[in-house]
Amino acid sequence: MNKITTYFKESLKELVEKVTWPTWQQLQQSTMIVLAATLVITFIVLAMDSVIGNGLKFIYKQLF
C-alpha cells in the first residue's frame, strides 16, 4: 500500500512542478494548426475518393 501512495504523491508532484503547460496563446496556435491540417487532409481524401469513384464508374460503364 505504501508503494501505491508514493506513486500517487510523486505523480502529483510531477504534474504540478515538472510539467510545462502551454500558455493560452500557444494552445490556440496549436489548435489552429491541427484544425488546418485536418481540413487539408480531409479535402485531399475527398478529392482522392472522388477521382477513384469517378474512375471506377467510367470503367464499369465501359465494361457493362
Buried (B, 14 or more C-beta within 10 A) or exposed (E): EEEEEEEEEEEEEEEEEEEEEEEEEEEEEEEEEEEEEEEEEEEEEEEEEEEEEEEEEEEEEEEE
